[in-house]
Amino acid sequence: MKSIVIVGGGVAGTITANYLAMRLKDEIRSGDVKVTLISDREKQLYEPGLLYLIFNRFEEEDILRDVKYLLDPQVELKIVRATRIDAESSKIDLEDGSKVEYDYLVIATGSRVVPEDVPGLVESGHWFYNLEGARRLREGLAKFRKGKILVSVMGIPHKCPVAPIEVTFLLHDFYKIHGVRKNVEILYTYPINKVFTMNNVSELVEEMFRERNIGYKTFFNPLEVDAERRVVVTLEGEEEPFDLLIAIPPHKGSQVIIDSGLGDRDGWVPTDRYTLKAEGYDNIYVVGDATNLPVSKAGSVAHFEAEVVAENIAAEVKGLPPTARYFGKAMCFIETGFDQATYIWFDYETPPKPVKPNKFIHWMKIAYNRMYWLTARGIL
Ligand SMILES: Cc1cc2nc3c(=O)[nH]c(=O)nc-3n(C[C@H](O)[C@H](O)[C@H](O)COP(=O)(O)OP(=O)(O)OC[C@H]3O[C@@H](n4cnc5c(N)ncnc54)[C@H](O)[C@@H]3O)c2cc1C
């Protein structure tokens, strides 16, 4: 019997598992193949929903589902943390003391924020990139009525490259609706020489920021937050004061990747950009945020990659050559307010061309938010 093990119960892990269950249903039924998913959490979080939760437009129950509910019943689910992956012996140590062996491994362990890497940030800043941070920021935004909000991207790469831009536009609309926009200064900062990594998007966003009286600073690399003086201190020697700091903290890969020696310094797994195999390992694939690929850390990317990984593993199991390839396909909606959005798609060869923001695209995004759980189950 062939054992396929997926580590990580986020969007990348569950979709890969469900595609594998579909493609290998006969082999699973006959007992020739077993698909196991290891997740350290019972529930999956629909992270794009955090953007709405902080403005009180989504409840927690909208953005959390049991991983078990999302998985094809043919997939065995183990709720336990993987503590070490031994790629030489193809064995995984689990926190409960047991071990799992695999013939094929899919690493889908995602990314996490590490606000503690910026001194002073935990004490004096907010973030919305995980549930705990988003809950706290929701309270902070509801109380905030006057002063300066600093939205600061504190490291690249991070999940959903467009989310910091989206939150900035939504802050503008939020305080406008509340009638206090004139009392609230909004400043957005980004580490490189433009407000976003891609030129077309950057140009559009800069223009829209100016129209809305949203300030922005580039080449802004925070080193620390002085909690007492309420200023962000940068590598470039600047000090930027704030009344409310919304940080996009630095990100890292999962601790198990670092502890197993499978990643680079920050825990991203070196991955072949086309086959999605972990470099140097023929039976390990990587999917979603866990890779070191030069693509967005985004749910849509995880989705497109999962199709390739599942198709290739299914082919290998059936004794066929694994010929599916990933070409860097990504698709992102960009909310530019509470009633308008644009979207971009791109791949390794094709840069994005954002269209003029409009209501229709916004409503498509809202519809997608509601349909997400069907895509996670592999139904759409
Ligand atoms: C605010 C916000 C808005 C976003 N908006 C969008 C958007 O509009 N569109 C879009 O496409 N993307 C968006 N994203 C990005 C998207 O949510 C992520 O790219 C996506 O969730 C990545 O999926 P993943 O499965 O690779 O990783 P994750 O979602 O991080 O899942 C990894 C899972 O693996 C588990 N895990 C880690 N280590 C272990 C271990 N040792 N043992 C067992 N389990 C382990 C983790 O607990 C987690 O459940 C957004 C993200 C944020 C934060």
The ligand as a Gaussian input file, in Angstrom:
#p B3LYP/6-31G(d) Opt

LIG

0 1
 C       -5.617000      39.205000       6.114000
 C       -5.360000      38.250000       5.007000
 C       -6.050000      38.400000       3.804000
 C       -5.830000      37.527000       2.763000
 N       -6.528000      37.673000       1.603000
 C       -6.332000      36.830000       0.575000
 C       -7.080000      36.946000      -0.625000
 O       -7.941000      37.830000      -0.763000
 N       -6.835000      36.073000      -1.644000
 C       -5.897000      35.074000      -1.519000
 O       -5.722000      34.293000      -2.469000
 N       -5.163000      34.931000      -0.383000
 C       -5.361000      35.760000       0.659000
 N       -4.641000      35.617000       1.831000
 C       -3.547000      34.635000       1.888000
 C       -4.041000      33.231000       2.175000
 O       -4.895000      33.238000       3.280000
 C       -2.841000      32.329000       2.424000
 O       -1.929000      32.477000       1.363000
 C       -3.283000      30.879000       2.511000
 O       -4.041000      30.691000       3.664000
 C       -2.092000      29.932000       2.528000
 O       -2.557000      28.643000       2.701000
 P       -1.612000      27.490000       3.228000
 O       -2.493000      26.304000       3.394000
 O       -0.419000      27.392000       2.385000
 O       -1.080000      27.985000       4.633000
 P       -1.865000      28.241000       6.000000
 O       -3.202000      28.798000       5.752000
 O       -0.896000      28.983000       6.853000
 O       -2.087000      26.784000       6.575000
 C       -1.035000      25.989000       7.045000
 C       -1.601000      25.046000       8.086000
 O       -0.578000      24.147000       8.478000
 C       -0.626000      24.020000       9.886000
 N        0.682000      23.585000      10.359000
 C        1.817000      24.323000      10.382000
 N        2.802000      23.598000      10.948000
 C        2.277000      22.381000      11.281000
 C        2.798000      21.235000      11.911000
 N        4.055000      21.211000      12.324000
 N        1.987000      20.170000      12.090000
 C        0.693000      20.201000      11.665000
 N        0.126000      21.293000      11.076000
 C        0.931000      22.359000      10.878000
 C       -1.019000      25.417000      10.349000
 O       -1.535000      25.403000      11.662000
 C       -2.082000      25.767000       9.340000
 O       -3.329000      25.264000       9.719000
 C       -4.875000      36.459000       2.911000
 C       -4.197000      36.315000       4.117000
 C       -4.432000      37.186000       5.153000
 C       -3.692000      36.981000       6.464000

